[in-house]
Amino acid sequence: MSLPEAIILALIEGLTEFLPVSSTGHIIIGSTLMGISHQPFTKMYTVVVQFGAIAAVVVLYWQRFVKSFNFYVILFIAFVPAAVAGLLLETFIDRWLERVDVVAYALIAGGIFFLVADKFFETNEKNPAKDVTRNMAWRIGLFQCLALIPGISRSAATIIGGLSQKLDRKTATEFSFFLAVPTLAAASGYKLLKFFIFEGYPVQSHEVTLLFTGNMVAFLVAMLAMKSFIAFLSRYGFKLFGYYRIFAGALLLGLYYFGTDLVVL
């Protein structure tokens, strides 16, 4: 992986991590088009670059992270289901990370749901739940398990999970941001240890530079993306994201089935 390729993937990560369009799916598409998707370092990088995005959450919402111990209890409860499922399904997830067709179908399925999501959860904006309880956190965590399928989107799964618990769009979206911190930190940390320690890949200065640069880029872009997303979602809802996901998924399927270099192993 070259430095420009690393920066491109970091830009994709920072821009899409907190949008309900699947950052993993877009990174898979980007790395595949650049011809680097099957490199072991690329697979590790696409996960570890999430450190930059989660750092943006902590910086932007730092007051929430020093507010109370119960805040961490709620996050831990919501974090557990996907953590357990991720460990149990790790082999399948690694295979799905190479499946461009899986990403495309997941994008379309999520897009179709988003076209009706605003209407479906309309009453939440009028009479929302005030706080995320422990039971609600557990259920949102179960929704997050859907994001183990590339293309579903962790952000989309957790926001919809929050809406299903009667949260309004803003509260559900912010909780999705908060839940990203333990979830992505655990996934990134584990991937980093697995690559350099468990699998024994040597530490190379060039790769360390790529990881540092990529995370800095992802951090800066994610800061801007989160601020813009909250304002956009509060005003316009999910429908435009639905259309985008369907368009992107359909375009990807067309490229995949009708003679391109998008290869599935």
Number of C-alpha atoms within 10 A of each C-alpha: 17 10 15 11 17 24 19 17 26 31 21 21 30 30 22 25 27 29 23 27 26 28 26 25 26 24 25 26 21 17 21 18 14 12 14 17 21 16 12 11 15 19 20 19 24 24 20 24 27 28 23 26 33 28 21 25 22 15 12 13 14 12 10 12 14 10 10 10 9 11 16 17 13 18 23 19 18 26 25 19 18 19 20 12 15 17 11 11 11 13 10 12 16 13 11 19 22 21 20 24 22 19 27 27 21 22 29 23 16 24 28 16 15 24 18 14 17 18 12 13 18 15 13 17 16 9 11 15 16 10 10 20 13 17 13 20 25 21 18 29 26 20 22 31 21 18 21 23 19 29 33 30 29 31 26 28 24 30 29 25 24 28 26 18 21 23 26 23 25 18 20 23 28 18 20 25 24 20 27 24 20 18 20 21 19 16 17 20 14 15 19 16 13 14 18 14 12 11 9 10 12 10 11 8 9 11 17 11 13 21 23 14 18 29 27 22 23 29 27 18 22 29 21 13 19 24 11 11 17 18 12 12 17 14 10 11 18 22 19 13 21 24 17 15 27 23 16 20 26 16 12 21 19 14 14 17 10 9 9 11 11 18 16 15 9
